[in-house]
Structure formats: structure tokens, C-alpha cells
């Protein structure tokens, strides 16, 4: 059987599994000293990203949408109730590559920078180490059961990091953590990541769904983005449908501002349920434009100057 580590002793006591995938948060955090030393093995990619980005609490997305519904997620009544290490091992072994991807983003969202969580997959004797960054679930990261607010904010964070193309681009995440404290952002980050994008909210761990709204300037016909599931064009709708994410329209219609000049929202509502959301911002440079000389993953060959038939960048179709 595999084991979980977060700088604490192996085999820390956990309780009985109630939901399939929510075990990820409970196993990683329960019973561990938040001040414990990090495991020696680091997630090199995440470490390189953090070293390269000077912006406070800046992250990079790239989680596949399969990760949002892996092994049931919102469909199996997930909860943060306790679970056993054997249950996590079974879940992880069902698809180790996808489980590793999901865990990378769970820990990035929930655990603060400077901490890691690690798991040894017994079947391959491989140690998987995931690096914290945003620290949105401080209670859970410190060993306490996750609160409803932490469930919601981690769900929103996972959705904000999902990308239909699997391409990693930096995003600025705005909102509040599970304790209601604003996510810290430097003036440089706010100035550089100034393009409004989307809002995300829901609760994957209570089976209440995951939702997104838009707040971006509509994409022109020659523009495209890898974050197309919650960004609208001139039609007023996203260019892609990305289940299980449900598009709800403009953020301003679904959400209540928290008074931060529109950069974040206090709450968003779907189906009569209020959730704690996150907002995302990107750089203008990360919006692809047909004619910039590079055939982007969001562009296609063709004979015009639109993103889906971009002759200048992708050439004519064979």
C-alpha cells in the first residue's frame, strides 16, 4: 500500500472514506504538522514555475477537464470526511497519470507556498511530490477538516486551472481564501495581468456542480485563447463546451462584487445556491492573434484571417 507524506510521520491516522475523489484533500492534510519539513523530492516543474514568476500568488493552468470528473468527482457525492490510506491508494492506482495531474493542482490550490505533499505509489515505488502555492485552504492544510468555504474555493481553483488544450499559461487568481482573507497580489501582478477573464465557482466535493462566467472583452474573429471554455467572443458565448464546467453567462449577472473594483466577487449563485468564487486575469500577450506569425494550438489552417482559418500563421489546409 502506498503512503502519504507532508513532512510528518508515515501512516498518519485517517478516518473512513465517504466519497471517491475527495480523499485527496483529507489524506494529504489530516494529522500533519503544517510546520513540518518538506520532503527532499520536489516537483521540479512546479518549482521552476514558482522560481520564474515573481508575481505574488501567480499560478499557471493546464489541468485537463478529465481531471474535474476523474472517478466521479461531483457525481459520486464526494465529501471531505475522513478516509483511509488504502482508499487513496485504490483511487490513485485506477489512473496514476491522471491522479498525479489532479493532485498537482489540488495541492497547488489548497496548500501554501513553501510546503509540499508527497505520496509513494507502491505498485511502481514512485514518489509523487506536489508543491503548494496559493494556500486557499489553510485550515485543511493545517490538518483540520475542510470547511464548506474551503471545499468551494478549492473547487473554484481547480476549475480556474483547467485548460481544454492542456497548455500551461500563467493566470492571476483573485478572490479570498477559505478564511475570507484576500489573496495577496503585488502591484506588478495587477498591472501586468490586467485583462479580465472569468469567474469560477461551485462545489465538486458536495456534488453541486462547477460553474463559470465571463468578464472578458469579447474575442475578435482573429483572436483565440487556450482558455476558451469561459471566455466569450462576439456571439456572447464561449467557443468551447467543456463538461463538467457549466457556463452561466456574465459574472456580473451571477455574482456580487466584493468591492475590489470588480476584480473579485463576494459570492456567485447557481441553482439557488451561493458559492465563494475566484476570478481570473490574464496578460493581453497571452491572447493569440492570427497574423502574428505563429500557428498557435488554438488556430487552424485555412484561407482567411480568422482564428479558425488562419492562412497567415497556419497556411492553407492540405
Protein Blocks (a to p, Z undefined) as FASTA:
>chain_A
ZZddehiaehiacdddfbfklmmmmmmmgopafkbccdfbdcfklmmmmmmpmbghiace
hiafklmmgghimmnopafbdcdfklmmmmmmmommlmmmmmmmmmmmmpcghiacdddd
fklopacddddfklpammlmnopacdfklmmmmmmmmmmmgcfklpacddddedddfkop
acdddfklmmmmmccfbdcedjfknonopadddfbdcddfkbccfklmlcccfkopafbd
cdfbdcebjfklmpccehigolacfbdceehiacddddddddfklpccehihpacfkbcc
djbfbfklcfklnopaZZ
